[in-house]
Amino acid sequence: MSTRAPAVEARQLIKTYPGEVTALAGMDITVEPGTVFGLLGPNGAGKSTTIKILTTLARPDSGAATVAGHDVLRHPDRVRRAIGVVAQKSGADPVATGRENLRLQGRLHGMRGPALNRRVGELLDRFSLVDAADRQVKGYSGGMQRRLDVALGLVHRPEVLFLDEPTTGLDPEARTAMWDEIARLTGDEGLTILLTTHHLEEADRLAERIAIVDRGRVVVEGTPDLLKGELRGDAVHLELREAVGDGGGTLLRGALGGLSGVHEVLIDGRRVSARADDGAAAVPALLTALERIGVAVAAATVARPSLDDVYLRYAGRRYSEAEAESAAAVGAVAHGGAEPAPVGGAR
């Protein structure tokens, strides 16, 4: 653990919107310098609201936060000089060229002359945009435009870079290329990156530490390997032929809970999940126990623990369920571009 002051620190951030919609319900995060820290959660969990507060674009109802040692409420101008921001939507001027966008960004930060030209050239080369530098951005592919967005955030050599869902909308090849570039940033420039994502694989691959966010608060934080390692044994997932009726959950838990080496049984309609010391050995016992109470199984899978299993353990529901819940609420509440509020209230 670093002895230096945190690059980003937030304590008990609370944010509500009209209609008693709770976006943040006591958000706490600490990001060490020179690391990639991931805020992982479904759309609507509160990630973008957190980013808006940390980048001085919104004010919390209560709580405190510092970025690069500067208080976001008392010294927002200092925070802005110390950070780079890559928002979900591109901030590039589509009718300007890539080079023109970079030069304008540099001038906004007080850069001029040869120093600005050198920096623009460095970034065009680094992000493989030299051949497209003098073309209008509206003709760029999605991957090229996203690389330009990151370059724009780096022009003034910030201490902290905020990446809000940086690979949304990219095809798999462009997403992988972006992952590679993000991974290089901390090593090459000692940059601190706060990344928000709803992609489990992205958080697992990029972030040295992650905070899983659900309904406006952090439910667990740690390294991906540590969080997965805390889940004993294997993940066993069963799909039943029919959903259990009222009282069926109690019957299922009674049948499965007493099996040796089986832990943390969770039931949701037709899906049953459990931890098992030895997944392969546990499946026959689970199937036999369910057969005894007249419950038929359509499919069974065994896997090593994943971040989806971590989310299930600490949020009490599957990640896909949380995303579906959020998607169902999109458009239900609109408050000035903030994240849509899912059932449960968080943004």
Wavefront OBJ file of the C-alpha trace (Angstrom):
o trace
v 0.000 0.000 0.000
v 1.323 3.408 -0.998
v 2.339 5.874 1.722
v 1.509 8.786 -0.583
v -1.784 10.625 -0.323
v -4.579 9.060 -2.378
v -4.925 10.349 -5.924
v -8.710 10.224 -5.514
v -10.679 9.954 -2.311
v -14.414 10.180 -1.730
v -16.177 9.853 1.590
v -19.890 9.341 2.117
v -21.026 11.019 -1.093
v -24.785 11.390 -1.180
v -26.709 12.699 -4.169
v -30.440 12.779 -4.751
v -32.531 14.072 -7.624
v -36.086 15.440 -7.743
v -38.686 12.842 -6.989
v -36.624 11.414 -4.135
v -34.431 9.476 -6.552
v -31.253 8.453 -4.738
v -28.250 8.451 -7.049
v -25.538 7.996 -4.410
v -26.239 6.577 -0.980
v -22.880 7.007 0.770
v -20.204 6.386 -1.863
v -16.697 5.698 -0.506
v -13.649 5.138 -2.722
v -9.880 5.510 -2.374
v -7.598 5.393 -5.423
v -3.848 5.034 -4.942
v -1.492 7.025 -7.228
v -0.285 5.337 -10.395
v -2.950 2.640 -10.446
v -6.005 1.715 -12.495
v -9.060 1.679 -10.242
v -12.333 0.337 -11.594
v -15.858 1.266 -10.607
v -17.798 -1.780 -11.753
v -21.563 -1.866 -11.842
v -24.555 -2.017 -14.169
v -25.816 1.063 -15.931
v -27.673 3.085 -13.321
v -25.576 1.973 -10.336
v -24.193 5.451 -9.617
v -20.881 5.349 -11.473
v -21.368 8.334 -13.768
v -22.839 10.445 -10.979
v -19.683 9.732 -8.981
v -17.516 10.780 -11.926
v -19.488 14.005 -12.366
v -18.871 14.944 -8.739
v -15.173 14.044 -8.837
v -14.661 16.050 -12.035
v -16.541 19.092 -10.606
v -19.501 18.766 -12.997
v -21.958 18.146 -10.161
v -22.165 18.831 -6.434
v -23.064 16.212 -3.842
v -25.791 16.844 -1.302
v -23.271 15.841 1.349
v -19.921 14.140 1.709
v -16.407 15.147 0.679
v -13.951 14.329 -2.094
v -10.413 15.196 -3.153
v -8.669 14.664 -6.485
v -4.885 15.061 -6.835
v -4.926 16.523 -3.322
v -7.489 19.231 -4.135
v -10.947 19.495 -2.598
v -13.516 19.228 -5.403
v -15.886 21.686 -3.718
v -13.434 24.295 -2.418
v -10.919 24.259 -5.277
v -12.678 23.018 -8.433
v -10.358 25.058 -10.686
v -7.296 23.222 -9.303
v -9.012 19.878 -9.806
v -9.789 20.715 -13.443
v -6.159 21.552 -14.168
v -5.025 18.246 -12.674
v -7.398 15.901 -14.481
v -8.237 14.565 -17.896
v -11.753 13.345 -18.644
v -13.008 10.973 -21.310
v -16.790 11.006 -21.134
v -19.161 8.386 -22.508
v -19.953 10.605 -25.480
v -17.157 12.035 -27.607
v -16.259 15.653 -26.967
v -14.383 16.075 -30.250
v -15.561 18.568 -32.854
v -16.694 16.339 -35.745
v -16.038 18.913 -38.476
v -12.514 19.673 -37.250
v -9.570 17.388 -37.936
v -7.950 15.231 -35.298
v -4.925 17.526 -35.233
v -7.123 20.626 -34.880
v -9.016 19.051 -31.983
v -5.789 18.251 -30.157
v -4.330 21.701 -30.743
v -7.505 23.375 -29.482
v -7.499 21.220 -26.364
v -3.889 22.149 -25.700
v -4.568 25.868 -26.117
v -7.440 25.622 -23.653
v -4.852 24.406 -21.136
v -2.456 27.251 -21.919
v -0.106 25.328 -24.195
v 1.427 27.177 -27.140
v 4.060 27.007 -29.871
v 6.598 24.192 -30.320
v 5.697 22.501 -27.017
v 2.079 22.120 -28.140
v 3.093 20.923 -31.606
v 5.411 18.303 -30.104
v 2.713 17.055 -27.750
v 0.129 16.823 -30.528
v 2.609 14.891 -32.679
v 3.409 12.517 -29.797
v -0.257 11.735 -29.208
v -1.113 11.283 -32.871
v 1.731 8.777 -33.127
v 0.940 7.030 -29.872
v -2.696 6.474 -30.757
v -2.008 5.499 -34.392
v -3.782 8.552 -35.781
v -0.963 10.058 -37.876
v -2.501 9.019 -41.200
v -5.906 10.419 -40.159
v -4.583 13.529 -38.403
v -5.756 15.974 -41.074
v -9.101 14.351 -41.797
v -12.374 15.505 -40.291
v -13.280 13.519 -37.204
v -16.760 12.770 -38.547
v -15.068 10.373 -40.976
v -13.288 8.411 -38.225
v -14.289 4.880 -37.272
v -15.628 4.296 -33.774
v -12.279 2.970 -32.571
v -10.343 5.897 -34.076
v -12.721 8.409 -32.512
v -12.384 6.775 -29.113
v -8.582 6.823 -29.363
v -8.780 10.528 -30.176
v -11.009 11.073 -27.127
v -8.363 9.516 -24.871
v -5.627 11.549 -26.558
v -7.634 14.736 -25.923
v -7.764 13.847 -22.239
v -3.977 13.485 -22.132
v -2.824 16.605 -23.987
v -1.909 18.561 -20.824
v -0.361 15.557 -19.034
v -2.927 15.236 -16.241
v -2.227 13.533 -12.927
v -5.535 11.670 -12.957
v -7.467 10.436 -15.987
v -11.173 9.639 -15.700
v -12.473 7.130 -18.245
v -16.259 6.830 -18.157
v -17.263 3.647 -20.016
v -14.393 4.077 -22.508
v -15.216 1.093 -24.735
v -18.983 1.460 -25.022
v -20.053 0.929 -28.621
v -16.717 -0.444 -29.820
v -16.420 -3.700 -31.719
v -14.393 -6.493 -30.045
v -11.187 -5.705 -31.970
v -11.326 -1.991 -31.155
v -12.187 -2.759 -27.542
v -9.164 -5.027 -27.161
v -6.905 -2.361 -28.685
v -8.275 0.211 -26.248
v -7.663 -2.158 -23.326
v -4.037 -2.531 -24.404
v -3.570 1.246 -24.561
v -5.190 1.844 -21.161
v -2.940 -0.805 -19.614
v 0.134 1.019 -20.987
v -0.819 4.439 -19.646
v -0.047 3.785 -16.002
v 3.250 2.097 -16.815
v 4.500 4.639 -19.345
v 3.367 7.853 -17.669
v 2.693 6.861 -14.036
v -0.856 8.007 -14.627
v -3.676 7.336 -12.181
v -6.801 6.094 -13.968
v -10.306 5.870 -12.564
v -12.295 3.691 -14.920
v -16.030 3.122 -14.872
v -17.369 0.098 -16.677
v -20.279 -2.286 -16.785
v -18.192 -4.945 -18.549
v -17.071 -7.646 -16.122
v -14.214 -8.746 -18.395
v -12.983 -5.164 -18.769
v -12.762 -4.639 -15.007
v -11.089 -8.020 -14.494
v -8.483 -7.339 -17.156
v -7.635 -3.676 -16.530
v -8.215 -2.723 -12.912
v -5.691 -3.367 -10.170
v -8.468 -2.746 -7.662
v -12.196 -2.618 -8.236
v -15.152 -1.344 -6.278
v -18.413 -3.078 -7.117
v -21.175 -0.481 -7.069
v -24.831 -1.312 -6.590
v -27.677 1.143 -5.974
v -25.421 4.068 -5.222
v -22.907 2.519 -2.848
v -19.849 0.290 -2.851
v -20.804 -3.222 -1.765
v -17.263 -4.657 -1.866
v -13.773 -3.519 -2.883
v -10.497 -5.304 -3.558
v -8.296 -6.735 -6.285
v -10.148 -8.912 -8.808
v -8.101 -11.964 -7.843
v -8.664 -11.423 -4.125
v -12.409 -10.965 -4.529
v -12.704 -14.100 -6.640
v -10.392 -15.993 -4.313
v -12.611 -15.273 -1.327
v -15.290 -17.454 -2.905
v -14.532 -20.977 -1.803
v -14.356 -23.723 -4.400
v -16.353 -23.722 -7.628
v -19.491 -22.010 -8.819
v -22.286 -24.447 -9.671
v -25.237 -23.175 -11.681
v -28.372 -25.220 -12.284
v -31.221 -24.335 -14.621
v -34.485 -25.939 -13.588
v -37.077 -27.120 -16.112
v -39.707 -25.068 -14.294
v -39.578 -22.170 -11.859
v -40.299 -23.055 -8.258
v -43.632 -21.826 -6.906
v -44.473 -20.170 -3.609
v -42.631 -21.931 -0.832
v -40.496 -23.813 -3.335
v -37.398 -21.888 -2.369
v -37.613 -23.142 1.181
v -38.027 -26.693 -0.063
v -35.036 -26.380 -2.365
v -32.823 -24.874 0.312
v -33.796 -27.643 2.672
v -32.863 -30.261 0.096
v -29.564 -28.677 -0.927
v -28.390 -26.864 2.178
v -27.439 -29.992 4.048
v -25.228 -31.455 1.342
v -21.588 -31.830 2.312
v -19.299 -29.331 0.624
v -22.138 -27.157 -0.721
v -22.488 -23.533 0.441
v -24.318 -20.298 -0.297
v -27.343 -21.657 -2.146
v -29.197 -18.890 -4.003
v -32.469 -19.412 -5.872
v -34.056 -17.170 -8.471
v -36.971 -18.604 -10.411
v -35.560 -21.354 -12.596
v -31.933 -20.677 -11.643
v -30.114 -22.157 -8.675
v -26.552 -21.138 -7.810
v -24.281 -22.554 -5.135
v -20.657 -22.678 -4.052
v -19.095 -26.135 -3.880
v -15.722 -27.282 -2.561
v -15.512 -29.596 -5.582
v -17.997 -28.612 -8.260
v -17.670 -31.719 -10.408
v -18.257 -33.991 -7.420
v -21.132 -31.881 -6.114
v -23.247 -31.909 -9.287
v -24.425 -35.563 -8.997
v -25.348 -35.021 -5.348
v -27.256 -31.832 -6.212
v -29.142 -33.552 -9.034
v -30.033 -36.498 -6.808
v -31.265 -34.207 -4.014
v -33.478 -32.285 -6.424
v -34.812 -35.473 -8.016
v -35.917 -36.687 -4.589
v -38.195 -33.673 -4.181
v -39.502 -33.885 -7.741
v -37.541 -30.992 -9.246
v -36.155 -31.587 -12.744
v -32.935 -29.946 -13.936
v -32.494 -28.808 -17.551
v -28.804 -27.904 -17.400
v -25.874 -27.792 -15.001
v -22.564 -25.926 -15.292
v -19.447 -25.731 -13.129
v -16.923 -22.884 -13.304
v -14.191 -21.209 -11.331
v -15.314 -18.083 -9.460
v -15.839 -14.991 -11.620
v -16.669 -11.363 -10.934
v -20.262 -12.276 -11.759
v -20.172 -14.660 -8.797
v -18.640 -11.919 -6.637
v -21.447 -9.563 -7.653
v -24.044 -12.240 -6.902
v -22.613 -12.801 -3.441
v -22.431 -9.170 -2.380
v -25.337 -7.612 -4.291
v -27.679 -10.569 -3.853
v -28.576 -10.831 -7.553
v -26.916 -11.726 -10.811
v -25.154 -9.040 -12.769
v -27.367 -9.700 -15.791
v -30.441 -9.207 -13.606
v -29.145 -5.859 -12.370
v -28.470 -4.732 -15.942
v -31.924 -5.854 -17.067
v -33.458 -3.960 -14.154
v -31.596 -0.837 -15.189
v -32.523 -1.229 -18.860
v -36.189 -1.523 -17.922
v -35.966 1.827 -16.156
v -34.222 3.727 -18.968
v -36.417 6.618 -19.932
v -38.591 6.290 -16.839
v -36.828 9.182 -15.143
v -34.811 11.851 -16.945
v -32.858 14.392 -14.919
v -30.466 16.499 -16.940
v -28.446 13.735 -18.538
v -27.775 11.840 -15.309
v -27.812 8.061 -15.353
v -31.297 6.539 -15.541
v -32.711 5.462 -12.220
v -33.412 1.741 -11.928
v -35.813 0.136 -9.524
v -34.265 0.809 -6.129
v -33.454 4.385 -6.975
v -29.721 4.638 -7.662
v -28.223 6.282 -10.695
l 1 2 3 4 5 6 7 8 9 10 11 12 13 14 15 16 17 18 19 20 21 22 23 24 25 26 27 28 29 30 31 32 33 34 35 36 37 38 39 40 41 42 43 44 45 46 47 48 49 50 51 52 53 54 55 56 57 58 59 60 61 62 63 64 65 66 67 68 69 70 71 72 73 74 75 76 77 78 79 80 81 82 83 84 85 86 87 88 89 90 91 92 93 94 95 96 97 98 99 100 101 102 103 104 105 106 107 108 109 110 111 112 113 114 115 116 117 118 119 120 121 122 123 124 125 126 127 128 129 130 131 132 133 134 135 136 137 138 139 140 141 142 143 144 145 146 147 148 149 150 151 152 153 154 155 156 157 158 159 160 161 162 163 164 165 166 167 168 169 170 171 172 173 174 175 176 177 178 179 180 181 182 183 184 185 186 187 188 189 190 191 192 193 194 195 196 197 198 199 200 201 202 203 204 205 206 207 208 209 210 211 212 213 214 215 216 217 218 219 220 221 222 223 224 225 226 227 228 229 230 231 232 233 234 235 236 237 238 239 240 241 242 243 244 245 246 247 248 249 250 251 252 253 254 255 256 257 258 259 260 261 262 263 264 265 266 267 268 269 270 271 272 273 274 275 276 277 278 279 280 281 282 283 284 285 286 287 288 289 290 291 292 293 294 295 296 297 298 299 300 301 302 303 304 305 306 307 308 309 310 311 312 313 314 315 316 317 318 319 320 321 322 323 324 325 326 327 328 329 330 331 332 333 334 335 336 337 338 339 340 341 342 343 344 345 346 347
